Amino acid sequence: MATPTSAPSLTGLAPVLALDTRVLVLGSFPGAASLAAGRYYAHPRNQFWPLVSAVIGEDLARLPYEERLPRLLAHRFGLWDVLAGCEREGSLDSAIRNPAANDFARLRTLCPVLETVGFNGQASGKFAPQFAQAGYHTVVLPSSSPAHMAMSFEQKLEVWRTLTSAREDLQHRLFLQPSLF
C-alpha cells in the first residue's frame, strides 16, 4: 500500500539586517530557485532587485549577489521573510502548508531604529496589522514575483517608492515645525 507523499519541510534564509536598518522588506517564503541558490530573490524574472534598485537609486541588480547585500544594508534596507519554515511543493504561496513564523519579537533588538516594514505581496501582507500595532509604518507592496503580472513594473514601482517616502515625509514635517525657542 502506497503512503501519501507530503511536501518537503523547508527552512528559509537568514535575515539580512543591521543595527541601523530603517526599512525592512519581508517576503512570504523563498521560492524554489532562491532556496536552491541560498539567495534572496534568485529567480531571474523576479522583479525585486530592479524594484529596490530604483527605490534606493543604486543599480544592485547589476552587482554579483555577494555585493548586493552589503550595498542594500548601506542604504539602511534589510531583507527577511515572515515565515521561518513551511512545507511546500514548488514556489507558490498558495502551496504553503504548516507555516512557522519567524521570531519578530527580537526585531527591536536587531534593528532598534527600524521605521518602515514593507510586505512583498499579499501573503506576507497578512502580517502587516501586527507590525502596525507594534508601532511600525507598514506598506503592503505588489509582489515582485514573476507569478504576479497584473501590474506593470512602473505601477509596482510607484507603490514600492512609498517605502522611503514615508520617512522623507516625517523628516520634512519635523523640519517645517516652528521652533520652540
TORPA-4810 file (N, C-alpha, C, O; in nm, 3 decimals):
<nodes>
NODE_1_0.085_-0.118_0.000_0.000_0.000_0.000_0.090_0.124_0.000_0.180_0.136_0.083_M
NODE_2_0.065_0.215_-0.091_0.147_0.335_-0.103_0.110_0.435_0.005_-0.007_0.450_0.041_A
NODE_3_0.210_0.504_0.056_0.184_0.609_0.154_0.174_0.742_0.081_0.244_0.764_-0.018_T
NODE_4_0.088_0.829_0.128_0.075_0.958_0.062_0.205_1.038_0.075_0.268_1.039_0.181_P
NODE_5_0.242_1.103_-0.033_0.363_1.185_-0.029_0.328_1.319_0.031_0.221_1.375_0.006_T
NODE_6_0.419_1.370_0.110_0.396_1.503_0.169_0.497_1.600_0.110_0.602_1.559_0.060_S
NODE_7_0.465_1.725_0.116_0.555_1.829_0.067_0.679_1.832_0.156_0.671_1.804_0.275_A
NODE_8_0.792_1.867_0.096_0.914_1.872_0.177_0.910_1.982_0.283_0.851_2.088_0.262_P
NODE_9_0.973_1.953_0.396_0.986_2.053_0.503_1.103_2.143_0.466_1.214_2.095_0.444_S
NODE_10_1.079_2.272_0.460_1.177_2.369_0.413_1.211_2.471_0.521_1.127_2.504_0.604_L
NODE_11_1.334_2.518_0.520_1.379_2.623_0.610_1.419_2.744_0.527_1.484_2.730_0.424_T
NODE_12_1.379_2.863_0.572_1.405_2.986_0.499_1.550_3.033_0.510_1.636_2.963_0.562_G
NODE_13_1.573_3.151_0.460_1.706_3.212_0.458_1.727_3.299_0.582_1.632_3.345_0.644_L
NODE_14_1.851_3.320_0.616_1.886_3.406_0.730_1.849_3.551_0.699_1.851_3.592_0.584_A
NODE_15_1.814_3.627_0.802_1.780_3.769_0.778_1.903_3.848_0.735_2.017_3.815_0.769_P
NODE_16_1.877_3.952_0.659_1.981_4.048_0.619_1.944_4.177_0.689_1.861_4.253_0.641_V
NODE_17_2.008_4.202_0.804_1.972_4.313_0.891_2.098_4.377_0.949_2.204_4.315_0.954_L
NODE_18_2.083_4.501_0.994_2.190_4.570_1.065_2.126_4.658_1.173_2.006_4.683_1.170_A
NODE_19_2.207_4.702_1.267_2.155_4.787_1.374_2.093_4.916_1.322_2.002_4.972_1.384_L
NODE_20_2.141_4.965_1.206_2.089_5.091_1.153_1.985_5.072_1.043_1.952_5.167_0.972_D
NODE_21_1.931_4.950_1.028_1.826_4.925_0.928_1.702_5.007_0.962_1.651_5.001_1.074_T
NODE_22_1.656_5.082_0.865_1.536_5.165_0.883_1.416_5.112_0.805_1.301_5.135_0.843_R
NODE_23_1.443_5.040_0.696_1.337_4.984_0.612_1.362_4.835_0.599_1.472_4.793_0.563_V
NODE_24_1.261_4.755_0.627_1.271_4.610_0.616_1.167_4.562_0.516_1.050_4.597_0.527_L
NODE_25_1.211_4.483_0.419_1.119_4.421_0.324_1.105_4.274_0.362_1.203_4.200_0.368_V
NODE_26_0.982_4.234_0.388_0.952_4.097_0.426_0.878_4.027_0.313_0.771_4.070_0.270_L
NODE_27_0.935_3.919_0.265_0.866_3.833_0.171_0.786_3.731_0.249_0.783_3.734_0.372_G
NODE_28_0.721_3.641_0.179_0.648_3.534_0.247_0.744_3.421_0.282_0.767_3.392_0.400_S
NODE_29_0.800_3.358_0.181_0.896_3.250_0.198_0.970_3.235_0.065_0.908_3.250_-0.040_F
NODE_30_1.100_3.207_0.067_1.174_3.200_-0.060_1.118_3.095_-0.155_1.074_2.988_-0.113_P
NODE_31_1.121_3.127_-0.282_1.081_3.033_-0.385_1.187_2.925_-0.402_1.294_2.931_-0.343_G
NODE_32_1.154_2.826_-0.484_1.244_2.713_-0.505_1.380_2.757_-0.558_1.483_2.705_-0.514_A
NODE_33_1.383_2.852_-0.652_1.511_2.898_-0.708_1.595_2.967_-0.601_1.717_2.949_-0.597_A
NODE_34_1.532_3.044_-0.515_1.604_3.114_-0.409_1.658_3.016_-0.305_1.772_3.030_-0.259_S
NODE_35_1.578_2.918_-0.269_1.624_2.817_-0.173_1.740_2.737_-0.230_1.838_2.710_-0.160_L
NODE_36_1.730_2.698_-0.357_1.837_2.620_-0.420_1.967_2.700_-0.427_2.075_2.644_-0.408_A
NODE_37_1.955_2.830_-0.453_2.074_2.915_-0.463_2.121_2.968_-0.327_2.235_3.012_-0.314_A
NODE_38_2.033_2.962_-0.227_2.066_3.020_-0.097_2.073_3.172_-0.104_2.152_3.235_-0.033_G
NODE_39_1.989_3.230_-0.190_1.991_3.375_-0.215_1.849_3.430_-0.222_1.759_3.366_-0.277_R
NODE_40_1.831_3.547_-0.167_1.701_3.613_-0.177_1.674_3.653_-0.322_1.761_3.707_-0.390_Y
NODE_41_1.553_3.626_-0.367_1.502_3.668_-0.498_1.595_3.627_-0.611_1.637_3.710_-0.692_Y
NODE_42_1.626_3.497_-0.617_1.720_3.444_-0.715_1.657_3.413_-0.851_1.728_3.400_-0.950_A
NODE_43_1.524_3.400_-0.857_1.460_3.370_-0.985_1.489_3.485_-1.082_1.469_3.601_-1.047_H
NODE_44_1.537_3.455_-1.201_1.577_3.562_-1.293_1.465_3.656_-1.336_1.492_3.769_-1.377_P
NODE_45_1.339_3.612_-1.327_1.228_3.700_-1.366_1.167_3.773_-1.247_1.077_3.854_-1.265_R
NODE_46_1.214_3.746_-1.126_1.162_3.818_-1.010_1.209_3.963_-1.020_1.325_3.989_-1.051_N
NODE_47_1.119_4.056_-0.995_1.149_4.198_-1.012_1.201_4.266_-0.886_1.218_4.388_-0.884_Q
NODE_48_1.227_4.190_-0.780_1.270_4.251_-0.654_1.393_4.340_-0.671_1.389_4.457_-0.633_F
NODE_49_1.501_4.286_-0.726_1.625_4.364_-0.734_1.611_4.488_-0.821_1.663_4.593_-0.784_W
NODE_50_1.543_4.481_-0.938_1.521_4.606_-1.013_1.432_4.706_-0.939_1.455_4.827_-0.946_P
NODE_51_1.331_4.656_-0.867_1.243_4.747_-0.792_1.318_4.817_-0.680_1.312_4.940_-0.668_L
NODE_52_1.388_4.741_-0.598_1.458_4.802_-0.485_1.572_4.891_-0.536_1.604_4.992_-0.474_V
NODE_53_1.634_4.854_-0.648_1.738_4.939_-0.708_1.682_5.076_-0.744_1.745_5.179_-0.718_S
NODE_54_1.565_5.077_-0.804_1.502_5.204_-0.842_1.465_5.286_-0.719_1.475_5.408_-0.721_A
NODE_55_1.422_5.221_-0.613_1.382_5.291_-0.491_1.503_5.356_-0.423_1.494_5.470_-0.377_V
NODE_56_1.615_5.285_-0.415_1.731_5.339_-0.342_1.824_5.421_-0.430_1.912_5.491_-0.379_I
NODE_57_1.806_5.413_-0.563_1.889_5.492_-0.653_2.026_5.432_-0.680_2.119_5.505_-0.714_G
NODE_58_2.040_5.301_-0.666_2.165_5.232_-0.698_2.129_5.100_-0.764_2.045_5.025_-0.714_E
NODE_59_2.193_5.071_-0.876_2.161_4.951_-0.952_2.224_4.827_-0.890_2.332_4.784_-0.931_D
NODE_60_2.155_4.770_-0.791_2.204_4.649_-0.726_2.189_4.527_-0.816_2.263_4.430_-0.801_L
NODE_61_2.094_4.532_-0.908_2.068_4.418_-0.995_2.189_4.382_-1.082_2.204_4.266_-1.121_A
NODE_62_2.273_4.477_-1.111_2.390_4.451_-1.196_2.506_4.392_-1.116_2.601_4.341_-1.176_R
NODE_63_2.501_4.400_-0.984_2.610_4.352_-0.899_2.600_4.202_-0.874_2.490_4.146_-0.877_L
NODE_64_2.713_4.137_-0.850_2.705_3.998_-0.804_2.631_3.995_-0.670_2.637_4.091_-0.592_P
NODE_65_2.561_3.885_-0.644_2.478_3.876_-0.524_2.556_3.910_-0.397_2.504_3.981_-0.311_Y
NODE_66_2.678_3.863_-0.385_2.758_3.885_-0.265_2.783_4.034_-0.239_2.808_4.074_-0.125_E
NODE_67_2.777_4.116_-0.344_2.796_4.260_-0.330_2.663_4.333_-0.307_2.662_4.445_-0.254_E
NODE_68_2.554_4.272_-0.346_2.423_4.337_-0.331_2.386_4.359_-0.184_2.341_4.467_-0.146_R
NODE_69_2.406_4.255_-0.103_2.359_4.263_0.036_2.428_4.373_0.115_2.359_4.449_0.184_L
NODE_70_2.562_4.386_0.110_2.624_4.498_0.182_2.578_4.635_0.130_2.564_4.729_0.207_P
NODE_71_2.556_4.645_-0.001_2.509_4.772_-0.057_2.365_4.800_-0.013_2.331_4.915_0.017_R
NODE_72_2.283_4.698_-0.008_2.145_4.714_0.040_2.147_4.764_0.184_2.074_4.856_0.219_L
NODE_73_2.229_4.702_0.267_2.241_4.743_0.408_2.295_4.885_0.420_2.256_4.959_0.511_L
NODE_74_2.384_4.926_0.329_2.438_5.062_0.331_2.328_5.165_0.309_2.338_5.279_0.355_A
NODE_75_2.223_5.125_0.240_2.106_5.213_0.218_2.004_5.198_0.331_1.894_5.252_0.323_H
NODE_76_2.042_5.124_0.434_1.961_5.103_0.554_1.834_5.022_0.526_1.731_5.041_0.591_R
NODE_77_1.844_4.933_0.428_1.738_4.841_0.393_1.776_4.702_0.440_1.893_4.663_0.431_F
NODE_78_1.679_4.626_0.489_1.701_4.488_0.528_1.605_4.396_0.456_1.507_4.440_0.396_G
NODE_79_1.634_4.266_0.463_1.552_4.163_0.399_1.528_4.049_0.496_1.614_4.012_0.576_L
NODE_80_1.407_3.994_0.488_1.375_3.875_0.566_1.244_3.822_0.511_1.191_3.877_0.415_W
NODE_81_1.193_3.719_0.571_1.064_3.662_0.532_0.978_3.648_0.656_1.029_3.637_0.767_D
NODE_82_0.848_3.647_0.637_0.759_3.630_0.752_0.764_3.487_0.804_0.738_3.463_0.922_V
NODE_83_0.796_3.392_0.717_0.800_3.253_0.758_0.943_3.203_0.772_1.028_3.229_0.687_L
NODE_84_0.968_3.132_0.880_1.098_3.069_0.903_1.104_2.934_0.832_1.211_2.888_0.792_A
NODE_85_0.990_2.871_0.818_0.984_2.740_0.756_0.842_2.704_0.719_0.746_2.767_0.763_G
NODE_86_0.830_2.600_0.636_0.699_2.553_0.595_0.717_2.424_0.515_0.829_2.377_0.495_C
NODE_87_0.608_2.369_0.473_0.609_2.259_0.377_0.549_2.314_0.250_0.448_2.386_0.252_E
NODE_88_0.613_2.280_0.136_0.562_2.333_0.009_0.622_2.257_-0.107_0.740_2.222_-0.105_R
NODE_89_0.541_2.232_-0.207_0.586_2.181_-0.337_0.588_2.302_-0.429_0.488_2.374_-0.437_E
NODE_90_0.697_2.326_-0.498_0.706_2.438_-0.591_0.734_2.568_-0.519_0.797_2.569_-0.413_G
NODE_91_0.686_2.679_-0.578_0.719_2.811_-0.525_0.600_2.897_-0.489_0.617_3.005_-0.433_S
NODE_92_0.480_2.852_-0.519_0.362_2.936_-0.496_0.327_2.946_-0.348_0.333_2.848_-0.275_L
NODE_93_0.292_3.067_-0.306_0.248_3.087_-0.167_0.124_3.004_-0.136_0.107_2.958_-0.023_D
NODE_94_0.039_2.985_-0.234_-0.084_2.909_-0.212_-0.056_2.762_-0.180_-0.144_2.692_-0.129_S
NODE_95_0.066_2.715_-0.208_0.102_2.575_-0.180_0.165_2.557_-0.042_0.200_2.445_-0.004_A
NODE_96_0.181_2.666_0.034_0.245_2.658_0.166_0.153_2.585_0.263_0.033_2.613_0.272_I
NODE_97_0.212_2.490_0.336_0.142_2.415_0.439_0.226_2.418_0.566_0.348_2.427_0.559_R
NODE_98_0.162_2.412_0.679_0.230_2.409_0.810_0.333_2.522_0.824_0.450_2.496_0.851_N
NODE_99_0.289_2.647_0.805_0.384_2.758_0.816_0.428_2.782_0.960_0.352_2.763_1.055_P
NODE_100_0.552_2.823_0.974_0.608_2.861_1.105_0.667_3.002_1.091_0.760_3.024_1.013_A
NODE_101_0.613_3.097_1.165_0.656_3.237_1.155_0.794_3.258_1.215_0.837_3.186_1.306_A
NODE_102_0.864_3.358_1.161_0.992_3.399_1.219_0.967_3.465_1.354_0.856_3.508_1.384_N
NODE_103_1.071_3.472_1.435_1.064_3.532_1.569_1.086_3.683_1.557_1.199_3.731_1.559_D
NODE_104_0.975_3.755_1.544_0.985_3.900_1.526_0.994_3.975_1.658_1.015_4.096_1.659_F
NODE_105_0.979_3.907_1.769_0.992_3.972_1.900_1.132_4.031_1.916_1.150_4.131_1.985_A
NODE_106_1.231_3.970_1.854_1.369_4.019_1.866_1.403_4.131_1.767_1.517_4.178_1.765_R
NODE_107_1.308_4.173_1.687_1.334_4.274_1.585_1.376_4.408_1.645_1.463_4.475_1.589_L
NODE_108_1.317_4.448_1.756_1.355_4.576_1.820_1.501_4.576_1.864_1.568_4.679_1.862_R
NODE_109_1.550_4.459_1.904_1.691_4.447_1.944_1.782_4.444_1.822_1.887_4.509_1.821_T
NODE_110_1.742_4.369_1.720_1.822_4.356_1.599_1.828_4.485_1.518_1.930_4.517_1.458_L
NODE_111_1.717_4.560_1.517_1.704_4.682_1.435_1.635_4.791_1.518_1.518_4.820_1.496_C
NODE_112_1.706_4.852_1.612_1.641_4.947_1.704_1.587_5.074_1.638_1.502_5.140_1.697_P
NODE_113_1.634_5.110_1.518_1.585_5.231_1.452_1.492_5.199_1.335_1.462_5.287_1.254_V
NODE_114_1.447_5.074_1.326_1.356_5.034_1.218_1.229_5.118_1.223_1.168_5.134_1.329_L
NODE_115_1.190_5.171_1.108_1.071_5.257_1.098_0.962_5.196_1.011_0.844_5.196_1.047_E
NODE_116_1.003_5.144_0.895_0.908_5.102_0.793_0.927_4.954_0.761_1.040_4.908_0.743_T
NODE_117_0.816_4.881_0.753_0.819_4.742_0.713_0.731_4.728_0.590_0.611_4.755_0.593_V
NODE_118_0.794_4.685_0.480_0.723_4.660_0.356_0.702_4.512_0.339_0.791_4.432_0.367_G
NODE_119_0.585_4.474_0.293_0.549_4.334_0.276_0.539_4.305_0.127_0.453_4.360_0.058_F
NODE_120_0.626_4.220_0.077_0.634_4.190_-0.065_0.525_4.091_-0.104_0.548_3.971_-0.114_N
NODE_121_0.405_4.145_-0.125_0.291_4.064_-0.169_0.187_4.046_-0.061_0.208_4.078_0.056_G
NODE_122_0.074_3.992_-0.103_-0.041_3.976_-0.013_-0.020_3.870_0.094_-0.070_3.885_0.205_Q
NODE_123_0.053_3.764_0.062_0.072_3.658_0.162_0.150_3.711_0.282_0.109_3.689_0.396_A
NODE_124_0.259_3.780_0.258_0.333_3.839_0.371_0.256_3.956_0.431_0.268_3.984_0.550_S
NODE_125_0.177_4.025_0.348_0.099_4.139_0.394_-0.003_4.105_0.501_-0.053_4.194_0.570_G
NODE_126_-0.035_3.977_0.516_-0.128_3.936_0.623_-0.069_3.965_0.761_-0.142_3.969_0.860_K
NODE_127_0.063_3.985_0.768_0.129_4.014_0.894_0.135_4.165_0.923_0.176_4.205_1.032_F
NODE_128_0.095_4.248_0.827_0.106_4.394_0.842_0.034_4.447_0.967_0.092_4.532_1.036_A
NODE_129_-0.087_4.402_1.000_-0.153_4.457_1.119_-0.073_4.440_1.249_-0.071_4.531_1.332_P
NODE_130_-0.008_4.325_1.266_0.067_4.308_1.391_0.191_4.397_1.395_0.233_4.438_1.503_Q
NODE_131_0.250_4.427_1.280_0.364_4.519_1.277_0.317_4.664_1.299_0.385_4.742_1.365_F
NODE_132_0.202_4.698_1.242_0.147_4.831_1.264_0.114_4.850_1.411_0.138_4.957_1.468_A
NODE_133_0.059_4.748_1.473_0.026_4.755_1.616_0.153_4.771_1.700_0.149_4.832_1.808_Q
NODE_134_0.264_4.719_1.652_0.391_4.732_1.724_0.456_4.869_1.700_0.563_4.897_1.755_A
NODE_135_0.392_4.953_1.619_0.440_5.090_1.600_0.518_5.116_1.473_0.572_5.225_1.455_G
NODE_136_0.525_5.018_1.384_0.598_5.038_1.259_0.503_5.094_1.152_0.384_5.064_1.151_Y
NODE_137_0.559_5.175_1.063_0.485_5.214_0.943_0.488_5.092_0.851_0.595_5.036_0.826_H
NODE_138_0.374_5.051_0.800_0.368_4.932_0.715_0.316_4.966_0.576_0.231_5.054_0.560_T
NODE_139_0.368_4.894_0.477_0.325_4.909_0.339_0.313_4.769_0.279_0.411_4.694_0.277_V
NODE_140_0.195_4.734_0.230_0.178_4.609_0.158_0.205_4.640_0.011_0.133_4.716_-0.053_V
NODE_141_0.311_4.579_-0.040_0.361_4.607_-0.174_0.307_4.507_-0.275_0.277_4.393_-0.239_L
NODE_142_0.294_4.549_-0.401_0.262_4.450_-0.503_0.379_4.352_-0.515_0.495_4.394_-0.511_P
NODE_143_0.349_4.227_-0.527_0.453_4.123_-0.529_0.550_4.142_-0.645_0.511_4.177_-0.756_S
NODE_144_0.677_4.117_-0.616_0.780_4.122_-0.719_0.789_3.989_-0.794_0.867_3.977_-0.889_S
NODE_145_0.711_3.891_-0.753_0.715_3.757_-0.812_0.680_3.757_-0.961_0.596_3.835_-1.005_S
NODE_146_0.745_3.669_-1.037_0.706_3.659_-1.179_0.564_3.605_-1.195_0.506_3.616_-1.304_P
NODE_147_0.507_3.547_-1.091_0.369_3.498_-1.097_0.268_3.614_-1.087_0.151_3.596_-1.120_A
NODE_148_0.313_3.731_-1.043_0.224_3.847_-1.027_0.249_3.947_-1.139_0.333_4.036_-1.128_H
NODE_149_0.175_3.932_-1.246_0.194_4.020_-1.361_0.071_4.107_-1.388_0.054_4.159_-1.498_M
NODE_150_-0.013_4.123_-1.288_-0.134_4.205_-1.304_-0.098_4.353_-1.314_-0.178_4.433_-1.364_A
NODE_151_0.021_4.390_-1.268_0.065_4.529_-1.272_0.194_4.538_-1.350_0.274_4.444_-1.352_M
NODE_152_0.214_4.651_-1.416_0.340_4.674_-1.487_0.450_4.705_-1.385_0.421_4.733_-1.269_S
NODE_153_0.574_4.700_-1.429_0.686_4.733_-1.343_0.669_4.876_-1.290_0.692_4.900_-1.172_F
NODE_154_0.629_4.969_-1.375_0.614_5.109_-1.336_0.504_5.125_-1.231_0.519_5.204_-1.138_E
NODE_155_0.395_5.052_-1.246_0.288_5.057_-1.147_0.335_5.003_-1.012_0.306_5.060_-0.907_Q
NODE_156_0.408_4.892_-1.015_0.464_4.837_-0.892_0.560_4.936_-0.828_0.555_4.959_-0.707_K
NODE_157_0.647_4.993_-0.909_0.748_5.086_-0.858_0.685_5.205_-0.787_0.738_5.252_-0.687_L
NODE_158_0.573_5.254_-0.837_0.505_5.367_-0.773_0.470_5.333_-0.627_0.487_5.417_-0.539_E
NODE_159_0.423_5.212_-0.603_0.391_5.171_-0.466_0.519_5.144_-0.387_0.529_5.183_-0.271_V
NODE_160_0.617_5.078_-0.448_0.742_5.047_-0.380_0.813_5.174_-0.333_0.881_5.172_-0.231_W
NODE_161_0.799_5.283_-0.407_0.864_5.409_-0.368_0.812_5.461_-0.233_0.880_5.541_-0.168_R
NODE_162_0.694_5.418_-0.191_0.641_5.464_-0.062_0.722_5.411_0.055_0.706_5.458_0.167_T
NODE_163_0.809_5.314_0.031_0.896_5.264_0.139_0.984_5.375_0.194_1.011_5.380_0.314_L
NODE_164_1.030_5.462_0.107_1.117_5.570_0.152_1.042_5.702_0.164_1.087_5.790_0.238_T
NODE_165_0.931_5.719_0.096_0.859_5.846_0.104_0.801_5.869_0.242_0.788_5.984_0.284_S
NODE_166_0.765_5.763_0.314_0.711_5.780_0.449_0.815_5.845_0.540_0.782_5.935_0.618_A
NODE_167_0.940_5.801_0.531_1.046_5.857_0.613_1.076_6.001_0.571_1.097_6.088_0.655_R
NODE_168_1.077_6.025_0.439_1.103_6.160_0.390_0.993_6.255_0.434_1.021_6.370_0.469_E
NODE_169_0.867_6.209_0.434_0.756_6.293_0.480_0.773_6.329_0.627_0.750_6.444_0.666_D
NODE_170_0.811_6.233_0.709_0.832_6.258_0.851_0.944_6.359_0.872_0.930_6.454_0.949_L
NODE_171_1.057_6.340_0.802_1.168_6.432_0.816_1.128_6.573_0.769_1.167_6.672_0.831_Q
NODE_172_1.049_6.581_0.662_1.003_6.709_0.610_0.913_6.779_0.712_0.927_6.899_0.735_H
NODE_173_0.821_6.704_0.774_0.731_6.763_0.874_0.809_6.812_0.996_0.779_6.919_1.049_R
NODE_174_0.909_6.737_1.039_0.989_6.779_1.153_1.068_6.906_1.120_1.083_6.994_1.205_L
NODE_175_1.117_6.915_0.998_1.193_7.032_0.955_1.105_7.156_0.949_1.150_7.267_0.981_F
NODE_176_0.979_7.139_0.909_0.889_7.252_0.891_0.823_7.300_1.021_0.763_7.407_1.022_L
NODE_177_0.833_7.224_1.129_0.769_7.266_1.253_0.837_7.392_1.307_0.959_7.403_1.304_Q
NODE_178_0.757_7.487_1.356_0.816_7.608_1.409_0.904_7.579_1.531_0.879_7.486_1.608_P
NODE_179_1.005_7.660_1.546_1.096_7.643_1.657_1.025_7.671_1.789_0.940_7.760_1.798_S
NODE_180_1.061_7.595_1.890_1.002_7.616_2.022_1.079_7.718_2.103_1.041_7.750_2.215_L
NODE_181_1.187_7.770_2.048_1.270_7.866_2.121_1.262_8.005_2.065_1.327_8.096_2.116_F
</nodes>
